[in-house]
Amino acid sequence: MQTKDFTNKLNTIIDLFVKKSEQYSNGKDILSAFRKAGLVNGDGSPESMFNTLLIYKGKHDLALAENGLKLPDAQERLHDIIVYCVLGSLMIDEMQGTKQLQGSKG
């Protein structure tokens, strides 16, 4: 494996994100589906959004833990997990940005 193999894999993940974001984005906000799910499954807080994401990611984690490489779609599940991790990181960025804004108000 070389660095180009790693960057090629990241480009595959980016392509997957673009494709999937059409499914769970309202076109302006890539986290819109998680915001809605956070309201349905909790109080709509960043924590409820994040917990919803962990549940979605968890189904892939569980399938991989139970079946490993025997799982026919193991690679696809790993790609999905990566996308969920990046979305979770963006949720944290947004939450920290909101806290910084709130902290500067008073």
The first five atom37 places (N, CA, C, CB, O) and aatype in JSON, in Angstrom:
{
  "aatype": [12, 5, 16, 11, 3, 13, 16, 2, 11, 10, 2, 16, 9, 9, 3, 10, 13, 19, 11, 11, 15, 6, 5, 18, 15, 2, 7, 11, 3, 9, 10, 15, 0, 13, 1, 11, 0, 7, 10, 19, 2, 7, 3, 7, 15, 14, 6, 15, 12, 13, 2, 16, 10, 10, 9, 18, 11, 7, 11, 8, 3, 10, 0, 10, 0, 6, 2, 7, 10, 11, 10, 14, 3, 0, 5, 6, 1, 10, 8, 3, 9, 9, 19, 18, 4, 19, 10, 7, 15, 10, 12, 9, 3, 6, 12, 5, 7, 16, 11, 5, 10, 5, 7, 15, 11, 7],
  "atom_mask": [
    [1, 1, 1, 1, 1],
    [1, 1, 1, 1, 1],
    [1, 1, 1, 1, 1],
    [1, 1, 1, 1, 1],
    [1, 1, 1, 1, 1],
    [1, 1, 1, 1, 1],
    [1, 1, 1, 1, 1],
    [1, 1, 1, 1, 1],
    [1, 1, 1, 1, 1],
    [1, 1, 1, 1, 1],
    [1, 1, 1, 1, 1],
    [1, 1, 1, 1, 1],
    [1, 1, 1, 1, 1],
    [1, 1, 1, 1, 1],
    [1, 1, 1, 1, 1],
    [1, 1, 1, 1, 1],
    [1, 1, 1, 1, 1],
    [1, 1, 1, 1, 1],
    [1, 1, 1, 1, 1],
    [1, 1, 1, 1, 1],
    [1, 1, 1, 1, 1],
    [1, 1, 1, 1, 1],
    [1, 1, 1, 1, 1],
    [1, 1, 1, 1, 1],
    [1, 1, 1, 1, 1],
    [1, 1, 1, 1, 1],
    [1, 1, 1, 0, 1],
    [1, 1, 1, 1, 1],
    [1, 1, 1, 1, 1],
    [1, 1, 1, 1, 1],
    [1, 1, 1, 1, 1],
    [1, 1, 1, 1, 1],
    [1, 1, 1, 1, 1],
    [1, 1, 1, 1, 1],
    [1, 1, 1, 1, 1],
    [1, 1, 1, 1, 1],
    [1, 1, 1, 1, 1],
    [1, 1, 1, 0, 1],
    [1, 1, 1, 1, 1],
    [1, 1, 1, 1, 1],
    [1, 1, 1, 1, 1],
    [1, 1, 1, 0, 1],
    [1, 1, 1, 1, 1],
    [1, 1, 1, 0, 1],
    [1, 1, 1, 1, 1],
    [1, 1, 1, 1, 1],
    [1, 1, 1, 1, 1],
    [1, 1, 1, 1, 1],
    [1, 1, 1, 1, 1],
    [1, 1, 1, 1, 1],
    [1, 1, 1, 1, 1],
    [1, 1, 1, 1, 1],
    [1, 1, 1, 1, 1],
    [1, 1, 1, 1, 1],
    [1, 1, 1, 1, 1],
    [1, 1, 1, 1, 1],
    [1, 1, 1, 1, 1],
    [1, 1, 1, 0, 1],
    [1, 1, 1, 1, 1],
    [1, 1, 1, 1, 1],
    [1, 1, 1, 1, 1],
    [1, 1, 1, 1, 1],
    [1, 1, 1, 1, 1],
    [1, 1, 1, 1, 1],
    [1, 1, 1, 1, 1],
    [1, 1, 1, 1, 1],
    [1, 1, 1, 1, 1],
    [1, 1, 1, 0, 1],
    [1, 1, 1, 1, 1],
    [1, 1, 1, 1, 1],
    [1, 1, 1, 1, 1],
    [1, 1, 1, 1, 1],
    [1, 1, 1, 1, 1],
    [1, 1, 1, 1, 1],
    [1, 1, 1, 1, 1],
    [1, 1, 1, 1, 1],
    [1, 1, 1, 1, 1],
    [1, 1, 1, 1, 1],
    [1, 1, 1, 1, 1],
    [1, 1, 1, 1, 1],
    [1, 1, 1, 1, 1],
    [1, 1, 1, 1, 1],
    [1, 1, 1, 1, 1],
    [1, 1, 1, 1, 1],
    [1, 1, 1, 1, 1],
    [1, 1, 1, 1, 1],
    [1, 1, 1, 1, 1],
    [1, 1, 1, 0, 1],
    [1, 1, 1, 1, 1],
    [1, 1, 1, 1, 1],
    [1, 1, 1, 1, 1],
    [1, 1, 1, 1, 1],
    [1, 1, 1, 1, 1],
    [1, 1, 1, 1, 1],
    [1, 1, 1, 1, 1],
    [1, 1, 1, 1, 1],
    [1, 1, 1, 0, 1],
    [1, 1, 1, 1, 1],
    [1, 1, 1, 1, 1],
    [1, 1, 1, 1, 1],
    [1, 1, 1, 1, 1],
    [1, 1, 1, 1, 1],
    [1, 1, 1, 0, 1],
    [1, 1, 1, 1, 1],
    [1, 1, 1, 1, 1],
    [1, 1, 1, 0, 1]
  ],
  "atom_positions": [
    [[0.84, -1.19, 0.0], [0.0, 0.0, 0.0], [0.88, 1.24, 0.0], [-0.95, 0.0, 1.21], [1.93, 1.29, 0.64]],
    [[0.42, 2.21, -0.72], [1.13, 3.48, -0.81], [0.19, 4.61, -0.43], [1.71, 3.7, -2.23], [-1.02, 4.41, -0.28]],
    [[0.74, 5.79, -0.26], [-0.06, 6.96, 0.1], [-1.18, 7.18, -0.9], [0.82, 8.21, 0.19], [-2.28, 7.56, -0.52]],
    [[-0.91, 6.95, -2.19], [-1.94, 7.16, -3.2], [-3.12, 6.21, -3.0], [-1.36, 6.97, -4.61], [-4.26, 6.56, -3.32]],
    [[-2.85, 5.0, -2.47], [-3.95, 4.08, -2.18], [-4.85, 4.65, -1.09], [-3.39, 2.7, -1.75], [-6.08, 4.54, -1.16]],
    [[-4.24, 5.25, -0.09], [-5.0, 5.87, 0.99], [-5.82, 7.05, 0.47], [-4.05, 6.34, 2.11], [-7.0, 7.17, 0.79]],
    [[-5.2, 7.9, -0.32], [-5.94, 9.06, -0.84], [-7.03, 8.63, -1.82], [-4.98, 10.05, -1.53], [-8.08, 9.26, -1.88]],
    [[-6.79, 7.57, -2.57], [-7.83, 7.04, -3.46], [-9.02, 6.54, -2.63], [-7.28, 5.9, -4.34], [-10.17, 6.75, -3.02]],
    [[-8.74, 5.88, -1.51], [-9.81, 5.39, -0.65], [-10.59, 6.57, -0.07], [-9.23, 4.5, 0.49], [-11.82, 6.53, 0.0]],
    [[-9.89, 7.63, 0.35], [-10.58, 8.81, 0.87], [-11.46, 9.44, -0.2], [-9.57, 9.84, 1.38], [-12.56, 9.91, 0.1]],
    [[-11.0, 9.44, -1.44], [-11.83, 9.97, -2.53], [-13.08, 9.11, -2.73], [-11.01, 10.04, -3.84], [-14.15, 9.64, -3.04]],
    [[-12.95, 7.81, -2.55], [-14.11, 6.92, -2.62], [-15.11, 7.28, -1.52], [-13.68, 5.43, -2.49], [-16.32, 7.31, -1.76]],
    [[-14.6, 7.56, -0.33], [-15.45, 7.94, 0.8], [-16.13, 9.28, 0.51], [-14.62, 8.02, 2.1], [-17.32, 9.45, 0.82]],
    [[-15.41, 10.21, -0.06], [-16.0, 11.52, -0.4], [-17.12, 11.33, -1.41], [-14.92, 12.48, -0.98], [-18.19, 11.94, -1.27]],
    [[-16.9, 10.51, -2.42], [-17.95, 10.23, -3.41], [-19.18, 9.62, -2.75], [-17.42, 9.29, -4.51], [-20.31, 9.97, -3.08]],
    [[-18.96, 8.7, -1.81], [-20.07, 8.08, -1.09], [-20.82, 9.14, -0.28], [-19.56, 6.96, -0.16], [-22.05, 9.16, -0.27]],
    [[-20.08, 10.02, 0.38], [-20.72, 11.07, 1.17], [-21.6, 11.95, 0.28], [-19.67, 11.92, 1.88], [-22.73, 12.27, 0.65]],
    [[-21.08, 12.34, -0.86], [-21.86, 13.2, -1.77], [-23.14, 12.49, -2.17], [-21.03, 13.58, -3.02], [-24.21, 13.1, -2.18]],
    [[-23.04, 11.22, -2.51], [-24.22, 10.44, -2.91], [-25.21, 10.33, -1.75], [-23.79, 9.03, -3.39], [-26.41, 10.55, -1.93]],
    [[-24.72, 9.98, -0.58], [-25.61, 9.79, 0.58], [-26.17, 11.1, 1.09], [-24.88, 9.08, 1.69], [-27.28, 11.14, 1.62]],
    [[-25.42, 12.18, 0.95], [-25.9, 13.46, 1.47], [-27.14, 13.92, 0.72], [-24.81, 14.53, 1.38], [-27.94, 14.7, 1.25]],
    [[-27.3, 13.45, -0.5], [-28.52, 13.75, -1.25], [-29.73, 13.09, -0.59], [-28.39, 13.29, -2.72], [-30.85, 13.56, -0.72]],
    [[-29.49, 11.98, 0.12], [-30.56, 11.25, 0.79], [-30.92, 11.87, 2.14], [-30.16, 9.79, 0.98], [-32.1, 11.93, 2.49]],
    [[-29.93, 12.32, 2.89], [-30.21, 12.78, 4.26], [-29.96, 14.26, 4.48], [-29.4, 12.01, 5.22], [-29.88, 14.71, 5.62]],
    [[-29.85, 15.01, 3.41], [-29.67, 16.45, 3.51], [-30.87, 17.15, 2.9], [-28.36, 16.9, 2.83], [-31.5, 16.63, 1.98]],
    [[-31.17, 18.32, 3.39], [-32.24, 19.11, 2.78], [-31.7, 20.01, 1.67], [-32.97, 19.95, 3.84], [-32.41, 20.88, 1.17]],
    [[-30.44, 19.82, 1.31], [-29.81, 20.62, 0.27], [-28.98, 21.76, 0.81], [0.0, 0.0, 0.0], [-28.04, 22.22, 0.16]],
    [[-29.31, 22.23, 2.0], [-28.57, 23.32, 2.62], [-27.82, 22.85, 3.86], [-29.51, 24.45, 2.98], [-26.76, 23.38, 4.19]],
    [[-28.38, 21.88, 4.54], [-27.85, 21.44, 5.83], [-27.62, 19.93, 5.78], [-28.81, 21.82, 6.99], [-28.58, 19.15, 5.74]],
    [[-26.37, 19.52, 5.78], [-26.07, 18.09, 5.68], [-26.47, 17.32, 6.93], [-24.6, 17.88, 5.41], [-26.5, 16.09, 6.92]],
    [[-26.77, 18.03, 8.0], [-27.19, 17.37, 9.23], [-28.7, 17.42, 9.44], [-26.5, 18.01, 10.41], [-29.18, 17.05, 10.51]],
    [[-29.45, 17.86, 8.44], [-30.9, 18.07, 8.62], [-31.63, 16.79, 9.03], [-31.5, 18.6, 7.33], [-32.52, 16.85, 9.87]],
    [[-31.28, 15.65, 8.46], [-31.95, 14.4, 8.83], [-31.67, 14.05, 10.29], [-31.5, 13.24, 7.92], [-32.54, 13.53, 10.99]],
    [[-30.46, 14.34, 10.75], [-30.13, 14.06, 12.14], [-30.82, 15.04, 13.08], [-28.61, 14.11, 12.35], [-31.17, 14.68, 14.21]],
    [[-31.01, 16.26, 12.63], [-31.76, 17.23, 13.45], [-33.2, 16.75, 13.64], [-31.75, 18.65, 12.78], [-33.74, 16.78, 14.75]],
    [[-33.81, 16.29, 12.55], [-35.18, 15.78, 12.63], [-35.24, 14.52, 13.5], [-35.73, 15.47, 11.21], [-36.13, 14.39, 14.34]],
    [[-34.31, 13.61, 13.3], [-34.29, 12.38, 14.09], [-34.02, 12.69, 15.56], [-33.22, 11.42, 13.55], [-34.54, 12.01, 16.44]],
    [[-33.23, 13.72, 15.82], [-32.98, 14.14, 17.2], [-34.23, 14.65, 17.88], [0.0, 0.0, 0.0], [-34.39, 14.51, 19.09]],
    [[-35.12, 15.24, 17.1], [-36.41, 15.68, 17.65], [-37.34, 14.51, 17.89], [-37.07, 16.69, 16.72], [-38.06, 14.47, 18.88]],
    [[-37.32, 13.55, 16.97], [-38.18, 12.38, 17.09], [-37.71, 11.48, 18.24], [-38.21, 11.59, 15.77], [-38.52, 10.95, 18.99]],
    [[-36.4, 11.32, 18.37], [-35.83, 10.38, 19.34], [-35.35, 11.04, 20.63], [-34.69, 9.64, 18.72], [-34.78, 10.37, 21.5]],
    [[-35.56, 12.32, 20.75], [-35.07, 13.02, 21.94], [-35.61, 14.43, 21.98], [0.0, 0.0, 0.0], [-36.74, 14.69, 21.57]],
    [[-34.79, 15.32, 22.49], [-35.23, 16.71, 22.68], [-34.74, 17.65, 21.58], [-34.77, 17.21, 24.01], [-34.93, 18.86, 21.67]],
    [[-34.09, 17.1, 20.55], [-33.59, 17.92, 19.46], [-32.25, 18.56, 19.75], [0.0, 0.0, 0.0], [-31.73, 19.34, 18.94]],
    [[-31.68, 18.25, 20.89], [-30.39, 18.82, 21.28], [-29.27, 18.2, 20.44], [-30.11, 18.59, 22.79], [-29.47, 17.16, 19.81]],
    [[-28.11, 18.83, 20.43], [-26.97, 18.22, 19.74], [-26.67, 16.81, 20.26], [-25.72, 19.1, 19.9], [-26.27, 15.93, 19.5]],
    [[-26.88, 16.6, 21.56], [-26.64, 15.27, 22.12], [-27.61, 14.24, 21.55], [-26.77, 15.32, 23.65], [-27.21, 13.11, 21.27]],
    [[-28.88, 14.62, 21.37], [-29.84, 13.65, 20.81], [-29.54, 13.39, 19.33], [-31.29, 14.18, 20.97], [-29.73, 12.27, 18.85]],
    [[-29.07, 14.41, 18.61], [-28.64, 14.19, 17.23], [-27.48, 13.2, 17.2], [-28.22, 15.53, 16.56], [-27.46, 12.26, 16.4]],
    [[-26.51, 13.43, 18.09], [-25.31, 12.59, 18.12], [-25.67, 11.17, 18.52], [-24.27, 13.17, 19.1], [-25.13, 10.21, 17.95]],
    [[-26.56, 11.01, 19.49], [-26.98, 9.68, 19.9], [-27.69, 8.94, 18.76], [-27.9, 9.76, 21.12], [-27.52, 7.73, 18.6]],
    [[-28.47, 9.66, 17.98], [-29.12, 9.06, 16.81], [-28.07, 8.57, 15.82], [-30.07, 10.07, 16.13], [-28.17, 7.46, 15.29]],
    [[-27.07, 9.39, 15.57], [-25.98, 9.0, 14.68], [-25.29, 7.74, 15.19], [-24.95, 10.15, 14.54], [-24.97, 6.84, 14.41]],
    [[-25.07, 7.67, 16.5], [-24.41, 6.5, 17.06], [-25.24, 5.23, 16.87], [-24.13, 6.71, 18.55], [-24.69, 4.15, 16.67]],
    [[-26.55, 5.37, 16.92], [-27.42, 4.21, 16.68], [-27.29, 3.74, 15.24], [-28.9, 4.56, 17.01], [-27.17, 2.55, 14.98]],
    [[-27.33, 4.69, 14.3], [-27.19, 4.32, 12.88], [-25.83, 3.66, 12.63], [-27.34, 5.57, 11.98], [-25.75, 2.64, 11.94]],
    [[-24.79, 4.25, 13.18], [-23.45, 3.7, 13.03], [-23.35, 2.35, 13.72], [-22.4, 4.68, 13.6], [-22.68, 1.44, 13.22]],
    [[-24.02, 2.22, 14.85], [-23.93, 1.0, 15.64], [-24.43, -0.23, 14.93], [0.0, 0.0, 0.0], [-23.92, -1.33, 15.17]],
    [[-25.42, -0.08, 14.06], [-25.91, -1.27, 13.34], [-24.82, -1.83, 12.44], [-27.16, -0.94, 12.51], [-24.73, -3.05, 12.25]],
    [[-23.99, -0.96, 11.9], [-22.86, -1.42, 11.07], [-21.77, -2.04, 11.95], [-22.28, -0.25, 10.24], [-21.19, -3.07, 11.61]],
    [[-21.5, -1.38, 13.09], [-20.5, -1.91, 14.02], [-20.88, -3.33, 14.46], [-20.36, -0.99, 15.25], [-20.03, -4.23, 14.48]],
    [[-22.13, -3.51, 14.81], [-22.6, -4.81, 15.29], [-22.49, -5.88, 14.21], [-24.05, -4.7, 15.77], [-22.01, -6.99, 14.47]],
    [[-22.93, -5.55, 13.01], [-22.84, -6.53, 11.91], [-21.4, -6.94, 11.65], [-23.46, -5.94, 10.62], [-21.12, -8.11, 11.42]],
    [[-20.49, -5.98, 11.69], [-19.07, -6.3, 11.47], [-18.5, -7.1, 12.63], [-18.26, -5.01, 11.27], [-17.72, -8.02, 12.43]],
    [[-18.89, -6.74, 13.86], [-18.39, -7.46, 15.03], [-18.87, -8.91, 15.02], [-18.83, -6.76, 16.32], [-18.13, -9.82, 15.4]],
    [[-20.09, -9.13, 14.6], [-20.65, -10.48, 14.61], [-20.17, -11.34, 13.44], [-22.14, -10.4, 14.59], [-20.04, -12.55, 13.58]],
    [[-19.91, -10.7, 12.29], [-19.62, -11.47, 11.08], [-18.24, -11.24, 10.48], [-20.63, -11.17, 10.05], [-17.77, -12.05, 9.68]],
    [[-17.59, -10.16, 10.86], [-16.24, -9.88, 10.36], [-16.16, -9.83, 8.85], [0.0, 0.0, 0.0], [-17.06, -9.32, 8.17]],
    [[-15.09, -10.36, 8.34], [-14.83, -10.32, 6.89], [-15.74, -11.24, 6.1], [-13.4, -10.67, 6.62], [-15.77, -11.17, 4.87]],
    [[-16.49, -12.11, 6.79], [-17.44, -12.99, 6.09], [-18.65, -12.2, 5.6], [-17.89, -14.13, 7.02], [-19.4, -12.67, 4.74]],
    [[-18.84, -11.03, 6.13], [-19.98, -10.2, 5.75], [-19.78, -9.73, 4.3], [-20.15, -8.98, 6.72], [-18.78, -9.07, 4.01]],
    [[-20.7, -10.04, 3.4], [-20.52, -9.68, 1.99], [-20.35, -8.18, 1.75], [-21.7, -10.18, 1.19], [-19.64, -7.77, 0.84]],
    [[-21.0, -7.36, 2.59], [-20.9, -5.91, 2.39], [-20.03, -5.23, 3.45], [-22.28, -5.29, 2.39], [-20.26, -4.08, 3.8]],
    [[-19.03, -5.96, 3.95], [-18.16, -5.42, 5.01], [-17.5, -4.11, 4.59], [-17.09, -6.44, 5.37], [-17.47, -3.15, 5.36]],
    [[-17.0, -4.06, 3.38], [-16.32, -2.85, 2.92], [-17.29, -1.66, 2.86], [-15.69, -3.08, 1.55], [-16.95, -0.56, 3.28]],
    [[-18.48, -1.9, 2.34], [-19.48, -0.83, 2.25], [-19.85, -0.34, 3.66], [-20.74, -1.33, 1.51], [-20.02, 0.86, 3.88]],
    [[-19.99, -1.26, 4.59], [-20.31, -0.88, 5.97], [-19.19, -0.04, 6.58], [-20.56, -2.13, 6.83], [-19.45, 0.93, 7.28]],
    [[-17.94, -0.42, 6.32], [-16.82, 0.37, 6.82], [-16.85, 1.78, 6.24], [-15.48, -0.32, 6.47], [-16.57, 2.75, 6.94]],
    [[-17.17, 1.89, 4.97], [-17.27, 3.21, 4.34], [-18.38, 4.03, 5.0], [-17.54, 3.07, 2.83], [-18.19, 5.22, 5.26]],
    [[-19.52, 3.4, 5.26], [-20.62, 4.1, 5.93], [-20.19, 4.57, 7.33], [-21.85, 3.17, 6.04], [-20.52, 5.68, 7.74]],
    [[-19.47, 3.72, 8.05], [-19.0, 4.09, 9.38], [-18.1, 5.32, 9.32], [-18.25, 2.92, 10.04], [-18.2, 6.21, 10.16]],
    [[-17.24, 5.36, 8.32], [-16.35, 6.52, 8.17], [-17.17, 7.78, 7.94], [-15.37, 6.3, 6.99], [-16.89, 8.82, 8.54]],
    [[-18.18, 7.7, 7.09], [-19.04, 8.86, 6.83], [-19.74, 9.28, 8.12], [-20.07, 8.54, 5.72], [-19.8, 10.47, 8.43]],
    [[-20.28, 8.32, 8.87], [-20.93, 8.66, 10.14], [-19.95, 9.32, 11.1], [-21.53, 7.4, 10.78], [-20.32, 10.26, 11.8]],
    [[-18.71, 8.85, 11.14], [-17.71, 9.45, 12.02], [-17.41, 10.89, 11.64], [-16.42, 8.64, 12.0], [-17.28, 11.75, 12.51]],
    [[-17.31, 11.17, 10.36], [-17.06, 12.55, 9.91], [-18.26, 13.43, 10.24], [-16.77, 12.59, 8.39], [-18.1, 14.56, 10.69]],
    [[-19.48, 12.92, 10.01], [-20.67, 13.69, 10.36], [-20.72, 13.95, 11.87], [-21.95, 12.94, 9.91], [-21.08, 15.05, 12.3]],
    [[-20.37, 12.96, 12.67], [-20.31, 13.16, 14.12], [-19.3, 14.21, 14.51], [0.0, 0.0, 0.0], [-19.55, 15.02, 15.4]],
    [[-18.17, 14.21, 13.85], [-17.14, 15.22, 14.1], [-17.66, 16.61, 13.74], [-15.86, 14.91, 13.31], [-17.37, 17.59, 14.44]],
    [[-18.42, 16.71, 12.65], [-19.01, 17.99, 12.27], [-20.05, 18.45, 13.29], [-19.66, 17.89, 10.89], [-20.17, 19.65, 13.56]],
    [[-20.79, 17.5, 13.87], [-21.74, 17.85, 14.93], [-21.0, 18.46, 16.12], [-22.54, 16.61, 15.38], [-21.44, 19.45, 16.7]],
    [[-19.88, 17.84, 16.48], [-19.08, 18.36, 17.59], [-18.55, 19.74, 17.26], [-17.92, 17.4, 17.92], [-18.59, 20.64, 18.1]],
    [[-18.05, 19.93, 16.03], [-17.58, 21.26, 15.61], [-18.68, 22.29, 15.76], [-17.08, 21.23, 14.15], [-18.46, 23.38, 16.28]],
    [[-19.87, 21.93, 15.29], [-21.0, 22.87, 15.36], [-21.36, 23.17, 16.82], [-22.22, 22.29, 14.63], [-21.6, 24.33, 17.16]],
    [[-21.39, 22.15, 17.65], [-21.73, 22.34, 19.05], [-20.69, 23.22, 19.74], [-21.84, 20.99, 19.77], [-21.05, 24.1, 20.52]],
    [[-19.43, 22.99, 19.47], [-18.38, 23.8, 20.08], [-18.44, 25.24, 19.58], [-17.0, 23.21, 19.79], [-18.18, 26.17, 20.34]],
    [[-18.77, 25.42, 18.3], [-18.92, 26.77, 17.76], [-20.07, 27.5, 18.41], [0.0, 0.0, 0.0], [-19.98, 28.7, 18.69]],
    [[-21.17, 26.79, 18.67], [-22.33, 27.38, 19.33], [-21.97, 27.78, 20.75], [-23.52, 26.41, 19.33], [-22.34, 28.86, 21.21]],
    [[-21.25, 26.92, 21.46], [-20.85, 27.23, 22.83], [-19.92, 28.44, 22.86], [-20.15, 26.01, 23.48], [-20.01, 29.28, 23.75]],
    [[-19.02, 28.53, 21.86], [-18.12, 29.68, 21.81], [-18.91, 30.95, 21.57], [-17.06, 29.5, 20.71], [-18.61, 31.99, 22.17]],
    [[-19.93, 30.88, 20.7], [-20.76, 32.06, 20.46], [-21.54, 32.44, 21.71], [-21.72, 31.81, 19.3], [-21.64, 33.63, 22.04]],
    [[-22.09, 31.45, 22.41], [-22.84, 31.74, 23.62], [-21.93, 32.32, 24.69], [-23.54, 30.48, 24.12], [-22.33, 33.2, 25.45]],
    [[-20.72, 31.81, 24.76], [-19.76, 32.3, 25.75], [-19.33, 33.73, 25.49], [0.0, 0.0, 0.0], [-18.96, 34.44, 26.43]],
    [[-19.37, 34.17, 24.24], [-18.93, 35.53, 23.93], [-20.03, 36.57, 24.12], [-18.43, 35.59, 22.5], [-19.76, 37.77, 24.05]],
    [[-21.27, 36.11, 24.37], [-22.38, 37.05, 24.52], [-22.42, 37.7, 25.89], [-23.68, 36.34, 24.26], [-23.0, 38.77, 26.05]],
    [[-21.84, 37.09, 26.85], [-22.01, 37.7, 28.14], [-20.95, 37.34, 29.05], [0.0, 0.0, 0.0], [-20.95, 37.78, 30.2]]
  ]
}
